[in-house]
Amino acid sequence: MMFKKVLITTSLAVLFFTGCSTKEDIAIVNEKGKYGVLANSNEVIVKPVYDELSNFDDRKNKNIKTDHPNIVNLHWLHNYYGDDYAIAEYKGKYGVINKDNEMVVKPIYDSITKLFNGFSVIKLDDKYGFLNDEFEVIQKPIFRNAREFLGNAAFVQSNANGKWGCITKDMDLKINDVYDEIYNLHNGFARTVKDGKWGYINDTCKVVVEPTYEYGYDFSKGYAKVVGNGHVAYINEKGEKITKTIFTRGENF
């Protein structure tokens, strides 16, 4: 399905503008509660038919960095980075359009996140999957939940038993249905919890420390503080203890 390119030469007075201008001389506009795109030639290059519309981004720009990898919202109208695509809501579903008003992803998804580290998380019928930066479905929505790729790995929740696992950028599920929780990567490592015990995996989904500790802290300067039997010890990035578990307390490095 492809939306026909629409050019409207209606007077600017007809439109009620709520968007913001961009480096490419286009602006997102609103008419009667619907969003579209206006060029500085006074042409409406995307007809105001969308319930919501993000700013246009350049999916080829590898230097783009976003601090908030979340589902599309209107705050992104103020964070312009490029000129390639926009996430659009149409009749309660999300898709992706380009500036020629071509629908490159049909509006069939319950949500689509902004491209982040080369991937978007998609949601369909309460299940999650992934698009790549060519807007191809590289992982069908099968997970109960899925997080963005922070580094080389993303964490996904099994739809069968609610356990968390780890998937790499080639969609290889290295860890499946194992952990009760996996926390976000921090300095290349993620804390894991299983049966009340804490451990660590790295950003390639390799298990560094099996869940054996009473608590584990994030890595800082190459070391992490762990708690066992009510006492504190420190481990290195190989998961090796560099101290005995003897301290009553300790700060992070």
C-alpha positions as CSV (number, residue, x, y, z in Angstrom):
1,M,0.0,0.0,0.0
2,M,1.3,3.4,-0.9
3,F,-0.3,6.8,-0.2
4,K,-0.6,8.9,-3.3
5,K,1.6,12.0,-3.2
6,V,-0.7,15.0,-2.5
7,L,0.1,18.6,-3.4
8,I,-2.2,21.2,-2.2
9,T,-1.8,24.9,-3.0
10,T,-4.4,26.2,-0.6
11,S,-3.7,29.6,1.0
12,L,-1.6,29.4,4.2
13,A,-4.4,31.2,6.0
14,V,-6.4,27.9,5.8
15,L,-3.9,26.1,7.9
16,F,-3.4,26.3,11.7
17,F,0.3,25.9,12.3
18,T,1.6,24.0,15.3
19,G,4.8,22.5,14.0
20,C,8.3,23.8,13.9
21,S,10.6,24.6,10.9
22,T,13.6,22.5,10.0
23,K,17.0,22.7,8.2
24,E,15.4,21.3,5.1
25,D,12.8,24.1,4.9
26,I,9.8,22.0,5.8
27,A,7.5,22.3,8.8
28,I,5.0,19.9,10.4
29,V,1.6,21.5,10.4
30,N,-1.8,20.9,11.9
31,E,-5.2,21.4,10.3
32,K,-8.3,20.5,12.3
33,G,-6.4,18.2,14.6
34,K,-4.6,16.3,11.8
35,Y,-0.8,16.5,11.0
36,G,0.9,17.0,7.7
37,V,4.1,18.6,6.2
38,L,4.5,21.9,4.5
39,A,7.4,23.0,2.3
40,N,8.7,26.5,2.1
41,S,7.3,26.6,-1.5
42,N,3.9,26.8,0.1
43,E,3.1,23.2,-1.0
44,V,1.7,20.8,1.4
45,I,3.8,17.8,0.6
46,V,2.2,15.5,3.1
47,K,-1.6,16.1,3.4
48,P,-2.8,16.6,7.0
49,V,-4.4,13.3,7.6
50,Y,-2.3,11.8,10.4
51,D,-3.3,11.8,14.0
52,E,0.3,12.2,15.0
53,L,3.6,12.8,13.1
54,S,7.2,12.8,14.3
55,N,9.9,15.0,12.7
56,F,11.7,13.7,9.6
57,D,14.9,11.9,10.4
58,D,17.8,10.7,8.3
59,R,18.1,7.0,8.9
60,K,21.5,6.9,7.1
61,N,23.0,9.4,9.6
62,K,25.1,7.2,11.8
63,N,26.0,10.2,14.0
64,I,22.5,10.7,15.2
65,K,22.2,10.2,19.0
66,T,19.0,10.3,20.9
67,D,18.8,10.4,24.7
68,H,15.3,9.1,24.9
69,P,14.6,5.9,22.9
70,N,10.9,5.9,23.5
71,I,7.7,5.6,21.5
72,V,7.0,8.5,19.1
73,N,5.7,11.7,20.8
74,L,5.2,15.3,19.8
75,H,8.3,16.4,21.8
76,W,10.4,15.0,19.0
77,L,9.0,17.7,16.7
78,H,11.7,19.9,18.3
79,N,14.6,17.5,17.8
80,Y,15.3,17.6,14.0
81,Y,18.2,15.6,12.8
82,G,17.8,14.8,9.1
83,D,15.4,14.5,6.2
84,D,14.4,10.9,5.4
85,Y,11.4,9.6,7.3
86,A,8.7,10.2,9.8
87,I,6.7,8.0,12.1
88,A,3.0,8.6,11.5
89,E,-0.2,7.6,13.3
90,Y,-3.2,6.9,11.1
91,K,-6.5,5.7,12.5
92,G,-4.8,4.5,15.7
93,K,-2.0,2.6,14.0
94,Y,1.6,3.5,13.3
95,G,3.6,3.4,10.1
96,V,6.5,5.2,8.5
97,I,6.4,7.8,5.6
98,N,9.0,9.6,3.6
99,K,8.9,13.2,2.4
100,D,7.3,12.2,-0.9
101,N,4.3,10.9,1.3
102,E,5.2,7.3,0.3
103,M,4.2,4.9,3.0
104,V,7.4,2.8,3.5
105,V,5.9,1.0,6.5
106,K,2.2,0.4,6.4
107,P,0.3,1.8,9.4
108,I,-0.5,-1.6,11.0
109,Y,1.5,-1.4,14.3
110,D,0.3,-0.5,17.7
111,S,3.6,1.4,18.2
112,I,6.9,2.0,16.5
113,T,9.9,3.4,18.4
114,K,12.3,5.9,16.8
115,L,15.4,4.3,15.2
116,F,17.9,3.8,17.9
117,N,21.3,2.3,17.2
118,G,19.9,1.1,13.8
119,F,16.7,-0.6,15.0
120,S,13.1,0.2,15.9
121,V,11.0,-1.8,18.3
122,I,7.6,-2.6,16.9
123,K,4.4,-3.7,18.7
124,L,1.6,-5.6,17.2
125,D,-1.2,-7.4,19.1
126,D,0.7,-7.0,22.4
127,K,3.8,-8.6,21.0
128,Y,7.1,-7.0,20.2
129,G,9.7,-7.3,17.4
130,F,12.2,-5.3,15.5
131,L,12.7,-3.3,12.2
132,N,16.1,-2.5,10.9
133,D,17.2,0.9,9.4
134,E,15.9,-0.2,6.0
135,F,12.4,-0.6,7.7
136,E,12.5,-4.3,7.1
137,V,11.0,-6.6,9.7
138,I,14.0,-8.6,10.9
139,Q,12.2,-10.0,13.9
140,K,8.5,-10.7,13.8
141,P,6.6,-9.5,16.9
142,I,6.8,-12.6,19.2
143,F,8.0,-11.3,22.5
144,R,6.0,-10.1,25.4
145,N,8.3,-7.1,25.7
146,A,11.5,-5.9,24.0
147,R,13.9,-3.1,24.7
148,E,16.0,-0.9,22.5
149,F,19.6,-1.9,21.4
150,L,21.8,-0.1,23.9
151,G,25.1,-1.3,22.4
152,N,25.3,-4.6,20.7
153,A,22.5,-6.4,22.6
154,A,18.8,-5.9,23.4
155,F,16.8,-7.7,26.1
156,V,13.6,-9.4,25.3
157,Q,10.9,-11.1,27.4
158,S,9.5,-14.4,26.6
159,N,5.8,-14.5,25.7
160,A,5.6,-18.0,27.1
161,N,6.9,-17.7,30.7
162,G,7.7,-14.0,31.1
163,K,11.4,-14.7,31.6
164,W,14.0,-12.3,30.0
165,G,16.7,-13.2,27.5
166,C,19.3,-11.4,25.4
167,I,19.3,-11.0,21.6
168,T,22.2,-9.7,19.3
169,K,21.9,-7.4,16.3
170,D,21.8,-10.4,13.9
171,M,18.6,-11.5,15.8
172,D,20.4,-14.4,17.4
173,L,18.7,-15.2,20.7
174,K,21.8,-16.0,22.7
175,I,20.0,-16.2,26.1
176,N,16.3,-17.3,26.1
177,D,13.8,-17.6,28.9
178,V,16.3,-17.5,31.8
179,Y,16.2,-14.4,33.9
180,D,13.5,-12.8,36.1
181,E,15.0,-9.4,35.2
182,I,17.8,-8.0,33.2
183,Y,18.7,-4.4,33.8
184,N,19.9,-2.0,31.2
185,L,23.5,-2.1,30.0
186,H,25.8,0.1,32.0
187,N,29.5,0.4,31.0
188,G,29.1,-2.7,28.8
189,F,27.5,-4.9,31.4
190,A,23.9,-5.7,32.5
191,R,22.9,-7.0,35.9
192,T,20.7,-10.1,35.9
193,V,18.3,-11.6,38.5
194,K,17.2,-15.2,38.8
195,D,15.5,-16.7,41.9
196,G,16.5,-13.7,44.0
197,K,20.2,-13.9,43.1
198,W,22.2,-11.4,41.1
199,G,24.7,-11.9,38.3
200,Y,26.0,-10.2,35.1
201,I,26.1,-10.5,31.3
202,N,28.0,-8.4,28.8
203,D,26.9,-6.6,25.7
204,T,27.4,-9.7,23.5
205,C,25.0,-11.7,25.6
206,K,27.8,-13.7,27.3
207,V,27.2,-14.7,30.9
208,V,30.0,-13.1,32.9
209,V,28.8,-14.1,36.4
210,E,26.0,-16.6,37.1
211,P,23.3,-15.3,39.5
212,T,25.0,-16.2,42.8
213,Y,25.1,-12.9,44.8
214,E,22.6,-11.4,47.2
215,Y,23.0,-8.1,45.2
216,G,25.1,-6.7,42.5
217,Y,25.8,-3.1,41.6
218,D,26.6,-1.6,38.2
219,F,30.2,-1.7,36.9
220,S,32.2,1.5,37.5
221,K,35.7,2.0,36.2
222,G,36.0,-1.7,35.4
223,Y,34.8,-3.1,38.7
224,A,31.5,-3.9,40.4
225,K,30.6,-4.2,44.0
226,V,28.7,-7.4,45.0
227,V,27.1,-8.5,48.2
228,G,27.3,-12.1,49.6
229,N,26.4,-13.3,53.1
230,G,25.8,-9.7,54.1
231,H,29.3,-8.6,53.2
232,V,30.9,-6.7,50.2
233,A,33.4,-7.8,47.7
234,Y,34.6,-6.5,44.3
235,I,34.8,-8.2,40.9
236,N,36.5,-7.3,37.7
237,E,35.1,-7.4,34.1
238,K,36.0,-11.1,33.8
239,G,33.7,-11.8,36.8
240,E,36.7,-12.6,39.0
241,K,36.8,-11.5,42.6
242,I,39.6,-9.1,43.3
243,T,38.8,-9.2,47.1
244,K,37.4,-11.6,49.5
245,T,33.8,-11.1,50.7
246,I,34.8,-9.6,54.0
247,F,33.9,-5.9,54.0
248,T,30.9,-4.7,56.0
249,R,30.5,-1.8,53.5
250,G,32.2,-0.3,50.5
251,E,31.7,2.4,47.9
252,N,31.8,2.1,44.1
253,F,35.1,2.7,42.4
